[in-house]
Each structure stands twice: as structure tokens, then as C-alpha cells.
Amino acid sequence: MGTIIQVDDVSQHFASRVIFKNVSFSVATSEVFVILGGSGCGKSTLLKQMIGLLTPTAGRISVCGHDVTTDTEAVRRSMGVMFQSGALFGSMNLLDNVALAMAVFTDLPASARQEIARMKLAMVGLGDAALRLPAEISGGMAKRAAIARALALDPPVLFLDEPSAGLDPITSAGLDALILELRDTLGATFVVVTHELQSILAISDRCIMLDREAQGIIAMGKPKDLQAHSDVKMVRAFFNRESL
């Protein structure tokens, strides 16, 4: 598998406050790559950098060979994003939410956009909910609808921000299974920000762990290897649910 995302010596400062510095890693094509760590370690900040919402203080990030800070149009077309809350438009039904990106970025007629949107909703198990409003569905369904919208333009890379947050264990397990199914059927690459241990162990091919005090990465590798063999106390505590 080739590299589809490259992060080189990325740092982020806000005035004199250092969030992290000299962060480097790569993500392989069709990999489920997880970014994890405790509160305040910079997970969300790093995600915002990777999707082009925040310019790094230093360093470079490329997605599908495009520099995130300079090739913004190409980058936007190569990625889909699921935000933590789902961020669905409340005045639109699910079908229109999913079709919106096609209306903005393609010349497809409305009938084709609607048909593709129905297909994307069916892929995430919401084929029967296309005409429902976001207020009429559960939190788990909203996350699935947001993934369907992220898939609208068939991007090779999907970024998911805390997909399991606020979900019960059964719903969370179903979402984990969906992520793996989409990776296997579409060959898409997933970058997932989460601190949910069961989900990390279930879906992640590789992960990095950020730490606030270290101001960067303290672990990188396969999660089960880190759980069993890491010599870093914080990493062992996280993966084995131990107190420090």
C-alpha cells in the first residue's frame, strides 16, 4: 500500500502556548488510522490541520499528493469529513443533506444527485430514512447520515471526528462494523479521532497517541501491540484502563 497522507514536522502554537511540535507520520491507502490521546493533547487541532481548517504554525501536510494549505480545492475534493455532532442541516431531510455536496461541486442534474444520495444512505443502513429530518432520527443514525454525506463525492479519504461519542455500546459497535465494511468495499482510507478504547481496538490498523505534557506523539503502532508491549507508562495505562 502506498502513502496517501503525509504529515511532516507539524507544530501548532497559539501565541506562547504550544499544543504540539514536530509531529510526523504517514497514513497508508485503505488504512484505518486512529489519532488518540487525553483531553487537551491536540487531537482535534491536528484533525483541523489535516482537513484544512487550521494552518499549521510549522510543517507540511499532504493528502493524495496535494498540500493542504496551498492546494485547497484539490484537497477538498479528495476528502470527506464527519464532524463529531454530525453537523447535519436541520432544515433539510437526510436525502438533501447528502445531495448538497453534489449540488455544489458537480454539474449532475437534480435527479442524478437524488439517486446517488439514496445509494449513499443505503450504504450506511439508512435507505428507509431518506426523507426524515435530523431532528427525527437518533444520534447513531445522525452519525451514519453524516458518513453518507462524507461519501457523497466518493473521496479516497474520510476523516471521522469522535464517531462513537455519546453512543451506547451496541450502536457504537454497529458503527465500528460500518467503518470496516466501507473500508473493505470502497478501499477508502479512514482517519479517526477517538478516545473510545473498544472502538480503537476494533477498527484501527495503526494509531498514534498524543500527549499534552510531551507536546507530541508518545506512541505509534498497532493498538494491540501497544497494549501488550509499550514501555511508556501513559500508553500502558490508556490501553489497559489503569490509573496512573
PASE-152050 format. One record per residue (C-alpha): residue number from 1; x, y, z. Coordinates in Angstrom, 1 decimal. Layout:
+-----+--------+--------+--------+
:   n :      x :      y :      z :
+-----+--------+--------+--------+
: NUM :      X :      Y :      Z :
...
+-----+--------+--------+--------+
//
This chain:
+-----+--------+--------+--------+
:   n :      x :      y :      z :
+-----+--------+--------+--------+
:   1 :    0.0 :    0.0 :    0.0 :
:   2 :    1.2 :    3.5 :   -0.8 :
:   3 :    1.1 :    6.6 :    1.3 :
:   4 :   -2.0 :    8.7 :    0.9 :
:   5 :   -1.4 :   11.2 :    3.8 :
:   6 :    1.9 :   12.6 :    4.8 :
:   7 :    2.4 :   14.8 :    7.9 :
:   8 :    5.9 :   16.2 :    8.2 :
:   9 :    7.2 :   18.1 :   11.3 :
:  10 :    3.9 :   19.8 :   12.0 :
:  11 :    3.6 :   22.1 :   15.0 :
:  12 :    0.8 :   24.3 :   16.4 :
:  13 :    1.2 :   27.3 :   18.7 :
:  14 :   -1.4 :   29.7 :   19.9 :
:  15 :    0.5 :   32.8 :   21.0 :
:  16 :    3.0 :   31.3 :   23.5 :
:  17 :    1.1 :   28.2 :   24.1 :
:  18 :    2.5 :   25.1 :   22.4 :
:  19 :   -0.2 :   22.5 :   21.6 :
:  20 :    2.3 :   20.1 :   19.9 :
:  21 :    5.5 :   20.3 :   17.9 :
:  22 :    7.4 :   18.3 :   15.3 :
:  23 :    4.6 :   15.7 :   14.7 :
:  24 :    5.3 :   13.4 :   11.8 :
:  25 :    3.6 :   10.3 :   10.5 :
:  26 :    2.1 :    8.8 :    7.3 :
:  27 :   -1.2 :    7.1 :    6.6 :
:  28 :   -1.3 :    4.2 :    4.0 :
:  29 :   -4.0 :    3.8 :    1.4 :
:  30 :   -7.1 :    1.9 :    2.7 :
:  31 :   -5.8 :    2.0 :    6.2 :
:  32 :   -7.9 :    2.8 :    9.3 :
:  33 :   -5.7 :    5.2 :   11.2 :
:  34 :   -6.6 :    6.4 :   14.6 :
:  35 :   -5.5 :    9.6 :   16.5 :
:  36 :   -6.0 :    9.2 :   20.2 :
:  37 :   -4.9 :   10.8 :   23.5 :
:  38 :   -6.2 :   12.5 :   26.6 :
:  39 :   -8.1 :   15.8 :   26.8 :
:  40 :   -6.1 :   18.8 :   25.6 :
:  41 :   -3.5 :   16.8 :   23.8 :
:  42 :   -4.3 :   18.3 :   20.4 :
:  43 :   -6.3 :   15.6 :   18.7 :
:  44 :   -8.9 :   18.0 :   17.3 :
:  45 :   -6.3 :   20.6 :   16.5 :
:  46 :   -4.4 :   18.0 :   14.4 :
:  47 :   -7.6 :   17.0 :   12.6 :
:  48 :   -8.4 :   20.6 :   11.8 :
:  49 :   -4.9 :   21.0 :   10.3 :
:  50 :   -5.4 :   17.8 :    8.2 :
:  51 :   -8.7 :   18.9 :    6.7 :
:  52 :   -7.5 :   22.4 :    6.0 :
:  53 :   -9.4 :   24.3 :    8.7 :
:  54 :   -6.3 :   25.4 :   10.5 :
:  55 :   -2.9 :   26.3 :    9.1 :
:  56 :   -0.1 :   24.7 :   11.0 :
:  57 :    2.4 :   27.0 :   12.7 :
:  58 :    5.1 :   25.0 :   11.1 :
:  59 :    5.4 :   21.8 :    8.9 :
:  60 :    3.6 :   20.4 :    5.9 :
:  61 :    0.6 :   18.1 :    5.4 :
:  62 :   -0.3 :   16.5 :    2.1 :
:  63 :   -3.4 :   14.5 :    1.2 :
:  64 :   -3.4 :   12.5 :   -2.0 :
:  65 :   -0.3 :   14.4 :   -3.0 :
:  66 :   -1.8 :   17.8 :   -2.5 :
:  67 :   -0.5 :   20.3 :    0.0 :
:  68 :   -3.4 :   21.0 :    2.4 :
:  69 :   -2.5 :   24.7 :    2.8 :
:  70 :   -2.0 :   25.6 :   -0.8 :
:  71 :   -4.0 :   23.1 :   -3.0 :
:  72 :   -7.2 :   23.7 :   -1.1 :
:  73 :   -9.6 :   22.9 :   -3.9 :
:  74 :   -8.0 :   19.6 :   -4.8 :
:  75 :   -7.7 :   18.6 :   -1.2 :
:  76 :  -11.4 :   19.3 :   -0.6 :
:  77 :  -12.4 :   17.1 :   -3.4 :
:  78 :  -10.2 :   14.2 :   -2.1 :
:  79 :  -11.7 :   14.0 :    1.4 :
:  80 :  -15.0 :   13.7 :    3.2 :
:  81 :  -15.5 :   14.8 :    6.8 :
:  82 :  -17.8 :   13.6 :    9.6 :
:  83 :  -17.9 :   16.1 :   12.4 :
:  84 :  -18.5 :   15.0 :   16.0 :
:  85 :  -22.0 :   16.3 :   16.2 :
:  86 :  -22.9 :   15.1 :   12.7 :
:  87 :  -23.4 :   18.8 :   11.7 :
:  88 :  -26.4 :   17.9 :    9.5 :
:  89 :  -28.5 :   20.8 :    8.3 :
:  90 :  -31.6 :   20.7 :   10.4 :
:  91 :  -33.9 :   22.2 :    7.8 :
:  92 :  -33.0 :   19.6 :    5.2 :
:  93 :  -34.0 :   15.9 :    5.1 :
:  94 :  -31.3 :   13.3 :    5.0 :
:  95 :  -31.5 :   13.0 :    1.3 :
:  96 :  -30.9 :   16.7 :    0.7 :
:  97 :  -28.1 :   16.8 :    3.3 :
:  98 :  -26.3 :   14.1 :    1.3 :
:  99 :  -27.0 :   15.6 :   -2.1 :
: 100 :  -25.8 :   19.0 :   -1.1 :
: 101 :  -22.1 :   18.5 :   -1.9 :
: 102 :  -23.0 :   17.2 :   -5.3 :
: 103 :  -25.0 :   20.3 :   -6.0 :
: 104 :  -22.0 :   22.5 :   -5.0 :
: 105 :  -19.2 :   20.5 :   -6.7 :
: 106 :  -20.7 :   18.8 :   -9.7 :
: 107 :  -22.9 :   19.5 :  -12.7 :
: 108 :  -25.1 :   16.5 :  -12.2 :
: 109 :  -28.9 :   17.1 :  -12.7 :
: 110 :  -31.1 :   17.0 :   -9.6 :
: 111 :  -32.5 :   13.6 :  -10.4 :
: 112 :  -29.0 :   12.0 :  -10.5 :
: 113 :  -28.0 :   13.8 :   -7.3 :
: 114 :  -31.0 :   12.4 :   -5.6 :
: 115 :  -30.4 :    8.9 :   -6.8 :
: 116 :  -26.8 :    8.9 :   -5.7 :
: 117 :  -27.8 :   10.3 :   -2.3 :
: 118 :  -30.2 :    7.4 :   -1.9 :
: 119 :  -27.5 :    5.0 :   -2.7 :
: 120 :  -25.1 :    6.5 :   -0.2 :
: 121 :  -27.8 :    6.4 :    2.5 :
: 122 :  -28.5 :    2.8 :    1.7 :
: 123 :  -24.8 :    2.0 :    2.1 :
: 124 :  -24.9 :    3.2 :    5.7 :
: 125 :  -28.2 :    1.5 :    6.5 :
: 126 :  -30.5 :    4.5 :    6.2 :
: 127 :  -32.2 :    3.7 :    2.9 :
: 128 :  -35.7 :    3.9 :    4.6 :
: 129 :  -34.9 :    7.2 :    6.4 :
: 130 :  -34.1 :    9.4 :    3.4 :
: 131 :  -37.0 :   11.8 :    3.9 :
: 132 :  -36.6 :   12.2 :    7.6 :
: 133 :  -35.2 :   15.4 :    9.2 :
: 134 :  -32.2 :   15.3 :   11.5 :
: 135 :  -34.5 :   16.0 :   14.5 :
: 136 :  -36.5 :   12.9 :   13.8 :
: 137 :  -33.6 :   10.4 :   14.0 :
: 138 :  -31.4 :    9.0 :   16.7 :
: 139 :  -27.8 :   10.0 :   17.5 :
: 140 :  -26.5 :    6.9 :   15.9 :
: 141 :  -28.5 :    7.5 :   12.7 :
: 142 :  -27.2 :   11.1 :   12.6 :
: 143 :  -23.6 :    9.8 :   12.6 :
: 144 :  -24.4 :    7.3 :    9.8 :
: 145 :  -26.1 :   10.1 :    7.8 :
: 146 :  -23.0 :   12.3 :    8.3 :
: 147 :  -20.8 :    9.5 :    7.0 :
: 148 :  -23.2 :    9.1 :    4.0 :
: 149 :  -22.8 :   12.8 :    3.3 :
: 150 :  -19.0 :   12.5 :    3.6 :
: 151 :  -19.1 :    9.7 :    1.0 :
: 152 :  -21.2 :   11.8 :   -1.5 :
: 153 :  -18.3 :   12.7 :   -3.8 :
: 154 :  -16.6 :    9.3 :   -3.5 :
: 155 :  -13.5 :   10.7 :   -1.7 :
: 156 :  -10.5 :    8.4 :   -1.2 :
: 157 :  -10.0 :    9.7 :    2.3 :
: 158 :  -12.6 :   10.1 :    5.1 :
: 159 :  -12.0 :   11.9 :    8.4 :
: 160 :  -14.2 :   11.0 :   11.3 :
: 161 :  -14.2 :   13.1 :   14.5 :
: 162 :  -15.3 :   11.1 :   17.6 :
: 163 :  -17.7 :    8.8 :   15.7 :
: 164 :  -18.7 :    6.8 :   18.8 :
: 165 :  -19.1 :    9.8 :   21.2 :
: 166 :  -22.4 :    9.7 :   23.0 :
: 167 :  -23.5 :    6.4 :   21.6 :
: 168 :  -24.5 :    3.3 :   23.6 :
: 169 :  -22.2 :    0.2 :   23.2 :
: 170 :  -24.5 :   -1.6 :   20.7 :
: 171 :  -24.8 :    1.4 :   18.4 :
: 172 :  -21.1 :    2.1 :   18.7 :
: 173 :  -20.2 :   -1.5 :   17.8 :
: 174 :  -22.5 :   -1.2 :   14.7 :
: 175 :  -20.7 :    2.0 :   13.7 :
: 176 :  -17.4 :    0.3 :   14.0 :
: 177 :  -18.6 :   -2.5 :   11.8 :
: 178 :  -19.8 :    0.0 :    9.2 :
: 179 :  -16.4 :    1.7 :    9.1 :
: 180 :  -14.7 :   -1.6 :    8.4 :
: 181 :  -17.3 :   -2.6 :    5.8 :
: 182 :  -16.8 :    0.7 :    4.0 :
: 183 :  -13.1 :    0.4 :    4.1 :
: 184 :  -13.2 :   -3.1 :    2.7 :
: 185 :  -15.8 :   -2.4 :    0.0 :
: 186 :  -14.7 :    1.0 :   -1.2 :
: 187 :  -11.0 :    0.8 :   -0.4 :
: 188 :  -11.3 :    4.2 :    1.3 :
: 189 :   -8.8 :    5.4 :    3.9 :
: 190 :  -10.2 :    6.4 :    7.3 :
: 191 :   -8.6 :    8.8 :    9.8 :
: 192 :  -10.5 :    8.6 :   13.0 :
: 193 :  -10.1 :   10.8 :   16.1 :
: 194 :  -11.4 :    9.0 :   19.2 :
: 195 :  -10.6 :    8.0 :   22.8 :
: 196 :  -13.0 :    5.1 :   22.9 :
: 197 :  -10.8 :    2.1 :   23.7 :
: 198 :  -13.1 :   -0.6 :   22.4 :
: 199 :  -13.5 :    1.2 :   19.1 :
: 200 :   -9.8 :    1.7 :   18.8 :
: 201 :   -9.1 :   -2.0 :   19.3 :
: 202 :  -11.9 :   -3.0 :   16.9 :
: 203 :  -11.1 :   -0.8 :   13.9 :
: 204 :   -7.6 :    0.6 :   14.0 :
: 205 :   -4.8 :   -0.8 :   11.8 :
: 206 :   -2.4 :    1.7 :   13.3 :
: 207 :   -2.6 :    4.6 :   15.7 :
: 208 :   -0.7 :    7.5 :   17.2 :
: 209 :   -1.1 :    8.7 :   20.8 :
: 210 :   -0.6 :   12.4 :   21.5 :
: 211 :    0.2 :   13.6 :   25.0 :
: 212 :   -0.2 :   17.2 :   26.3 :
: 213 :    2.8 :   17.2 :   28.5 :
: 214 :    5.1 :   15.7 :   25.9 :
: 215 :    3.6 :   18.1 :   23.3 :
: 216 :    3.6 :   15.5 :   20.6 :
: 217 :    3.4 :   11.8 :   19.8 :
: 218 :    4.4 :    9.3 :   22.6 :
: 219 :    3.3 :    6.1 :   20.8 :
: 220 :    2.8 :    4.9 :   17.3 :
: 221 :    1.9 :    1.4 :   16.0 :
: 222 :   -0.8 :   -1.3 :   16.1 :
: 223 :   -3.0 :   -0.8 :   19.1 :
: 224 :   -2.8 :   -4.4 :   20.3 :
: 225 :    1.0 :   -4.2 :   20.1 :
: 226 :    1.0 :   -1.0 :   22.2 :
: 227 :   -1.5 :   -2.5 :   24.7 :
: 228 :    0.8 :   -5.6 :   25.2 :
: 229 :    4.3 :   -4.2 :   24.8 :
: 230 :    4.6 :   -0.4 :   25.2 :
: 231 :    7.2 :    0.7 :   27.7 :
: 232 :    5.5 :    4.1 :   28.2 :
: 233 :    3.5 :    4.3 :   31.4 :
: 234 :    0.9 :    6.6 :   30.0 :
: 235 :    0.3 :    4.3 :   26.9 :
: 236 :    0.0 :    1.2 :   29.1 :
: 237 :   -2.4 :    2.9 :   31.4 :
: 238 :   -4.6 :    4.0 :   28.5 :
: 239 :   -4.8 :    0.7 :   26.6 :
: 240 :   -5.2 :   -1.4 :   29.8 :
: 241 :   -7.6 :    1.1 :   31.5 :
: 242 :   -5.3 :    1.5 :   34.5 :
: 243 :   -4.9 :    4.5 :   36.8 :
: 244 :   -1.7 :    6.4 :   36.9 :
+-----+--------+--------+--------+
//
